[in-house]
Amino acid sequence: MTRKSSPRRRVILFLWITLANFSVAQSTFELAADSLSALLPALEGVERIDARVELARALHHVDPERGLEIANEGLEEARKIGYSRGYVDLLVASGYTLSHLGKMGESLERLLEAVTRAKRNYYLEGEADAYNYIAITFYFLGNNNNALKYHLQSLQIREEIKD
């Protein structure tokens, strides 16, 4: 004979599974951030900037203030060595983090700068990423029309580059 579970039991089970999944995801981002943080001092040039991009993205989920700091430091490094793609990727990473910190104006400024720089350097993937995060920022602001507009721009580029 099988016992039928109550709605309360199903809700508790659902919450437990959701929290367990969140805990695993959080641990994964923390592990990635720890690994990248340990690697960073040994890297130079483009590799260092690319590691900063990934570290800023990972920290966005566990320590957004630190992720923003890493991105800002990387922007200066990328500028110094003339690594335009890394600069765009760091603008996107920091713009996205700023939106989650509630700094929507600063977020949009960085993301729009990323679009401009990506276009100037024919960096379509960076342009698509920036448009995507602009759309998400507009969504957070409750401006669904602009969110859709920018998501469609991102999608058009993604289809063009078959990403």
C-alpha positions in Angstrom: 0.0 0.0 0.0 1.4 3.4 -1.0 1.0 6.4 1.2 -0.2 9.6 -0.5 1.9 12.6 0.4 0.1 15.7 1.7 0.4 19.1 0.0 2.4 20.3 3.0 4.9 17.5 2.6 5.3 18.2 -1.1 5.9 21.8 -0.4 8.5 20.9 2.2 10.2 18.5 -0.2 10.2 21.1 -3.0 11.8 23.7 -0.7 14.4 21.2 0.5 15.3 20.3 -3.1 15.4 24.0 -4.1 17.7 24.9 -1.2 19.9 21.9 -1.8 20.3 22.9 -5.5 21.0 26.6 -4.5 23.6 25.4 -2.0 25.4 23.3 -4.7 25.4 26.2 -7.1 26.7 28.6 -4.5 29.5 26.1 -3.6 30.4 25.7 -7.3 30.7 29.5 -7.7 32.8 29.7 -4.5 35.1 27.0 -5.7 35.5 28.6 -9.1 36.2 32.0 -7.5 38.8 30.4 -5.0 40.6 28.6 -7.8 40.7 31.7 -10.1 41.8 33.9 -7.2 44.7 31.5 -6.5 45.7 31.5 -10.2 45.5 35.3 -10.8 48.9 36.3 -9.3 50.8 33.9 -11.6 49.2 35.1 -14.8 50.2 38.0 -17.0 48.8 39.9 -19.9 45.8 38.6 -21.8 45.5 35.5 -19.7 45.4 37.6 -16.5 42.6 39.8 -18.0 40.6 36.7 -19.2 41.0 35.2 -15.7 39.7 38.5 -14.2 36.6 38.3 -16.4 35.8 34.8 -15.3 36.6 35.7 -11.6 34.3 38.8 -11.8 31.5 36.6 -13.2 31.9 33.9 -10.6 32.1 36.5 -7.7 28.9 38.2 -9.0 27.0 35.3 -7.4 28.9 35.1 -4.1 30.5 38.5 -3.4 29.3 41.1 -6.0 31.3 44.0 -4.4 34.5 42.0 -4.7 33.6 41.0 -8.2 33.1 44.6 -9.1 36.5 45.4 -7.6 38.2 42.7 -9.6 36.5 43.9 -12.8 37.5 47.5 -12.2 41.1 46.6 -11.6 41.0 44.5 -14.8 39.7 47.4 -16.8 42.8 49.4 -16.0 45.0 46.4 -16.8 43.2 45.8 -20.1 43.5 49.5 -21.0 47.3 49.5 -20.3 48.0 46.5 -22.5 45.5 47.4 -25.2 43.3 44.3 -24.9 40.0 45.6 -26.3 38.0 42.4 -26.1 39.0 41.9 -22.4 38.0 45.5 -21.8 34.6 44.9 -23.3 34.1 41.7 -21.4 35.0 43.4 -18.1 32.6 46.3 -18.9 29.9 43.7 -19.4 30.8 41.8 -16.2 30.9 44.9 -14.1 27.7 46.3 -15.7 25.8 43.1 -14.9 27.1 43.2 -11.3 26.1 46.8 -10.9 22.6 46.0 -11.9 22.4 43.4 -9.2 23.7 45.9 -6.7 20.8 48.2 -7.6 23.0 50.7 -9.5 21.0 50.7 -12.7 22.3 54.0 -14.1 25.9 53.0 -13.7 25.1 49.5 -15.1 23.5 50.9 -18.2 26.4 53.3 -18.7 29.0 50.5 -18.6 26.9 48.2 -20.8 26.3 50.9 -23.4 30.0 51.7 -23.4 30.6 48.0 -23.9 28.4 48.0 -27.0 30.2 51.1 -28.4 33.6 49.5 -27.9 32.5 46.1 -29.2 31.2 47.6 -32.4 34.3 49.7 -32.8 36.4 46.5 -32.6 34.1 44.2 -34.5 33.6 42.0 -31.5 30.2 40.6 -32.1 30.1 38.2 -29.1 30.9 41.1 -26.7 28.2 43.2 -28.4 25.6 40.5 -28.1 26.6 39.9 -24.4 26.2 43.7 -23.7 22.8 43.8 -25.4 21.7 40.8 -23.4 22.6 42.4 -20.1 21.1 45.7 -21.1 17.9 43.9 -21.7 18.1 42.2 -18.3 18.7 45.6 -16.6 15.7 47.1 -18.4 13.7 44.1 -17.2 14.8 44.7 -13.6 13.6 48.3 -14.1 10.2 47.1 -15.3 10.8 48.4 -18.8 9.7 45.4 -20.8 9.6 47.1 -24.2 13.3 48.1 -24.0 14.1 44.7 -22.5 12.6 43.0 -25.5 14.2 45.4 -27.9 17.7 44.7 -26.6 17.1 40.9 -26.2 16.2 40.8 -29.9 19.3 42.7 -30.8 21.4 40.2 -28.9 19.5 37.3 -30.5 20.1 38.7 -34.0 23.8 38.9 -33.4 23.9 35.4 -31.8 22.1 33.9 -34.8 24.5 35.8 -37.2 27.6 34.3 -35.5 25.9 31.0 -34.9 26.3 31.1 -31.1 
